[in-house]
Amino acid sequence: MKPVLIALITSAVAISALSLINVRETPAAPALAALSEQADFVEIDKSDREMRLFRKGEIIRRYQISLGFAPKGDKEREGDGKTPEGRYTIDYRNPNSSFHLSLHISYPDAADQRAAAARGDDPGGEIFIHGGPRNIPDFLWRGRDWTLGCVSVTDDEMTEIWSLVPNGTPIEIRP
């Protein structure tokens, strides 16, 4: 009986270890939704902490968002904690983000770069829409402005947004 018990315990430990390995792997990126379901415009309203996805002028989804840790005003420089304001584009996606998936916002544009240069500042960059911090439950950050300038939603919401917002989608970030 002992060899059978040892084999069962060894199998259970091996299965548990494999489960842990799989949990730590980056999940496969969700597929994009059918063209008829995809957004053709993204609007972020910083004052309402809301992101809206549009298709043919109609809102198809709404999300509550978190912003940079100093959200008032337009982003001026690297490290200021502000989320940029203006019109940009979703120009690429990162399935291996430090957060749960991420869509890159094309900040800084040429005007942002000129304004920062005139002030003698680095405009910063790497502004994304992304899910939450890995291994930190939503309730610890949800409803707080905590990013370095990015726009954050829950992981489940980010999975949906990833599938609905293709590269090239225009985005407007309003004060």
N, C-alpha and C positions, 0 to 999 in steps of 0.2 A: 504494500500500500504506500509506503514511503516514496518510492521512485515515482509513482503516479502523482502524488501530492506535490513533490518537488517539480515535476514537469509542468503541472498546472500553474504553480506559482511562477516558475520561470517564464512560461508563456504569457501570463498576465502582466508581468513586469516588462517583457519585451513589447507587448501591445501598447502598454502605457507609454513607454519610451517613444515608440513610433508615433503615437498620437501627439506627444509634446513636440516632436520634430515637425510634424505637419502643421501644427498651430503656429509655429514660429516662421514658417515659410511665408513669403509674400503671396497673397491670394492672386489667382488669375484675374486679370482686369476684366470687368464686366463688358459684355458686347454693347455696341451702340444700338439704341432703339431704332425701329423702322423710321425711315425718312419722314413719314407722315406724322410721327409722334415727336420728332426732335424740335427743340427750341431754335428759333432763328434770331433771338435777341435776349440778352440778360440785362436786367436792371438791378442795381444795388442801391438801396436807400439807407445811407449811414445813420440818419437821425432816427429812423424807425427800426433799425437793425433788421431789415428785411431784404431778401433777394427774391426777385420775381423772374420766372422764365416765361417768355412769350413765344407764340407761334401765330403768324399772320395777324398781329396786333391784339391777340387775346391772351390773357394770362392762363398758362397751363399748370403752373406750380408756384407755390410760395414757401419760403423757408425763413425761419428765424436764424440770425447769424451772429457771430462774434467777430469783432474787428481787432485792429491794432490796439495796444495798451494805452495809447494817447489818441483817441479817434477823432477829435475835433480838428478841423482844418485839413488842407491838402498836404500830402506828403511832400517834404522839401529836401530831405537828406537821409542818407543811410542811418539807421538806428533811432530815428525820431519817433517810432512807434505809431505812425499815422498810416492810415489806409489811403492810397491815392484817390483823387477825384478826377473825373473826365471820361472821355471816350477812348476805349481800347479794343483789343481783340483777344479772344482765347486763341493763343497761337501754338501751344503744344500741351501735351499731357504727360504726366509722370506716374506710371503704375507702381514704381518702387520708391515712392515718396517716404520721407521720415514720418509722415502722417498717413492717414488712410486715403490713398489716391490723391492726385492733385492736378488741377488745370491751371496752366500759367496764363497770367494776364500780361499783356504786352507793354507794361510799364517798365522803364521810362520810355516815352516816345521822344521825338526830336525836340519838341517844345519843352518837355520836362528836363531834358539834358541841357538845353540852352539856359533855362532859368537857373538850374543848379550851378552851372558853370559861372554865370554872372554873379552869383552869391559866393563863389569859391567853394561850393559843396559837391560832394559825391551824391547823386540823386538816389542811390540805392537801387534795388532791383529784387529779383526773385520773389515777386508778389504772385500768390496763388490763391485759388479757391481750393480748400482741402478739408478733409475730415479731422477728427480730433487727434490729440497726441496718443501715440501708441501706449497701450497698457495703463491708461488712466481713464477711469469711468467718466462718462459724459457729465454726470451730476456735479463733478468737481470743477468743471470749467464752463459748462453750459450757462449762458446768460451773463457771462463776464467777458470783457474785452481783454484778451490775453496774448494775441499774436504779435509779431513784430511788424505787422502791416498787412498781413494776409486776411482773407475772409474765411471763417471756419463754420462748418456745419457738422452734424453728427455723422458717424461713419455710414449708417444706413442711408441718410440723405445724400451723402457724397456718392455712394454707389449709384443712386438714382440719377443724380446730376451728371455723373460721368457718362451714363448711357444716353442722356437727353441732349447734351451740349457738345456738338462736334467742334473740331478745330475750325477756326475761321469765323466763329460766331462773334458778332459785335457785342460789346458790354459797355454800359454806362454806369459809372459810380457817381452818385449824387451826394451832396453834403448832408 
